[in-house]
Every structure is written in C-alpha cells, then in structure tokens.
Amino acid sequence: MSGWLVQGLSGTANQPDIAEAAETYCKWIKDPSGPYVDCHPYRDPEEAFLSCVFDVCGNNGDTLIACNVVQAYEAWCRRIGVRTMGSVIDPCGVCFGDGKSCETGATCQAFGDPHYSTFDGFGHHFQGNCEYILAQDC
C-alpha cells in the first residue's frame, strides 16, 4: 500500500497512482480556464476540489462519490444564478459521461456517511442525527 496526502488530508490507497488520478479527475473544479471558472468569484473551488480528491483517494480510485462533489458544486453555482458556466456532467447526471447511460427509471440512493443522490441526479452531502425518508408511495 502506498500513502497519499492532499493538503493535510491523508490516508492509504492500494495503487501508487491513485492520488495523481484523483487530482486529474477533480482538477476541472478549480481549473482557471475550466467550465466552472465563472463560479469561482462566488465560491472558492478549493474546498470542493479537496473533497473530490479525498473521496477518490478514500475509495481506491472510485469516482462515484467524487462525481457527487462535482454535481453539488455545479448545483450550488446554478442556484445562485451563475448561468454562463460549462459543465462536465452529461444529461444523465454522469461526470464526463457521453449521455448514453441514462436509465429508463429514476433512482435515488444514500451511501457513505453523508452522501445522497436524488431522483433528479443531484448529489447532496448532509450529516444529521435524524431519520430520513428517501422515497415513499403517495
């Protein structure tokens, strides 16, 4: 096992190149010429970048949770009215996808500690000490 360190966050990974792959995957969040540059004046992308890298490294290179960080950053930017930015999320809600992976039925899920994916494909990150209903019959 090799270790990884990202500005004070540390852990272990089974592959020596996981930290580099994580930074490559997540770099679009803070790239000064990337798709989210128009949001940078309103929300510093560094925290989202570090969360993304931490999630990729902490999950041995799996990018599913990290994609939710990207989705959350993009959703926040759109909520405050940033409309001129690009996106790395395809119409199916997949980071760096080609738009061909859309499912016929919608799904939601809860995973990790504070990670939730809604039916409309957005990711939310919330820790609370309550019971939640993700879905129920009307």
Salt bridges, closest charged atoms under 4 A:
GLU46 OE1 - LYS30 NZ 3.39
GLU74 OE2 - ARG78 NH2 3.44
